[in-house]
Amino acid sequence: MRTPDLDGAGAWAKRYFLASRALMDSVLRPYDLGHTQWYVLQLLAVNGPLNQREVTRLLEVERATLSTITGVLVRKGLIEQLADDADQRQKVLRITAAGTELWNTIPDPIELITAVAFAGVDPTDLATAQRVLSEATQRLVNHRTENK
């Protein structure tokens, strides 16, 4: 039986992910938003209307997951789901005035996570961590793509 390396870089990357997700959820809870809902709002607030397929690709979520999230955000009145003018079979997502108003009041959880997690970290160390994680992530993406 293998013994997992609970103190290796991968284990710490997972712990960081889980801790940052928990902090993000606690920041968003008072606004009745989940993290994926926030990411959808963020994409639409920053980029304007987007094709639903593009949002699925950018967030790297399943179509069914985004469909559920979209339905919730539409019912809350935060986004609209419209037929694409170029292809009526496709859907375009657009943030509403209520969604924009909410977006403008929500504290940025990513900014908070970054400020808390990396307070006092030497910029050189942070740059090294970013480079290592970026390269490791790209190798995993490449491996997954090559081994489909």
ZIQUILIN-V509303 format. One record per backbone hydrogen bond with DSSP energy under -0.5 kcal/mol. CO is the residue of the C=O (numbers start at 0). NH is the residue of the N-H. If there is no record, write none. Layout:
BEGIN
co->CO nh->NH
co->CO nh->NH
END
This chain:
BEGIN
co->1 nh->3
co->3 nh->5
co->4 nh->7
co->7 nh->11
co->8 nh->12
co->9 nh->13
co->10 nh->14
co->11 nh->15
co->12 nh->16
co->13 nh->17
co->14 nh->18
co->15 nh->19
co->16 nh->20
co->17 nh->21
co->18 nh->22
co->19 nh->23
co->20 nh->24
co->21 nh->25
co->22 nh->26
co->23 nh->27
co->24 nh->28
co->25 nh->29
co->27 nh->30
co->27 nh->32
co->28 nh->31
co->33 nh->37
co->34 nh->38
co->35 nh->39
co->36 nh->40
co->37 nh->41
co->38 nh->42
co->39 nh->43
co->40 nh->44
co->41 nh->45
co->42 nh->46
co->43 nh->47
co->49 nh->92
co->50 nh->54
co->51 nh->55
co->52 nh->56
co->53 nh->57
co->54 nh->58
co->55 nh->59
co->55 nh->60
co->61 nh->65
co->62 nh->66
co->63 nh->67
co->64 nh->68
co->65 nh->69
co->66 nh->70
co->67 nh->71
co->68 nh->72
co->69 nh->73
co->70 nh->74
co->71 nh->75
co->72 nh->77
co->72 nh->78
co->73 nh->76
co->77 nh->95
co->79 nh->81
co->79 nh->93
co->81 nh->91
co->86 nh->83
co->86 nh->89
co->89 nh->83
co->90 nh->51
co->91 nh->81
co->92 nh->49
co->93 nh->79
co->95 nh->99
co->96 nh->100
co->97 nh->101
co->98 nh->102
co->99 nh->103
co->100 nh->104
co->101 nh->104
co->101 nh->105
co->106 nh->108
co->107 nh->111
co->108 nh->112
co->109 nh->113
co->110 nh->114
co->111 nh->115
co->112 nh->116
co->113 nh->117
co->115 nh->118
co->117 nh->120
co->121 nh->125
co->122 nh->126
co->123 nh->127
co->124 nh->128
co->125 nh->129
co->126 nh->130
co->127 nh->131
co->128 nh->132
co->129 nh->133
co->130 nh->134
co->131 nh->135
co->132 nh->136
co->133 nh->137
co->134 nh->138
co->135 nh->139
co->136 nh->140
co->137 nh->141
co->138 nh->142
co->139 nh->143
co->140 nh->144
co->141 nh->145
co->142 nh->146
co->144 nh->147
END
